[in-house]
């Protein structure tokens, strides 16, 4: 049961970061946006294939492990 709770905590940490991080980044970019110069600016493209880079997976696995280990040690101390 401890392992299952820890597994769910790791997954919850990944989901929470995946939801919260874009909002934090958008808020940061909105606060620090450059002044409007009146020039027409095009859209910025995004490539979903960029998520397949190894660095992305290292971050996701790291977040999962932090949530997993945190809950595992909390549950085993009781």
Secondary structure, 3 states (H helix, E strand, C coil): CHHHHHHHHHHHHHHHHHHHHHHHHHHHHHHCCCCCCCCCCCCCCCCHHHHHCHHHHHHHHHHHHHHHHHHHHHHHCC
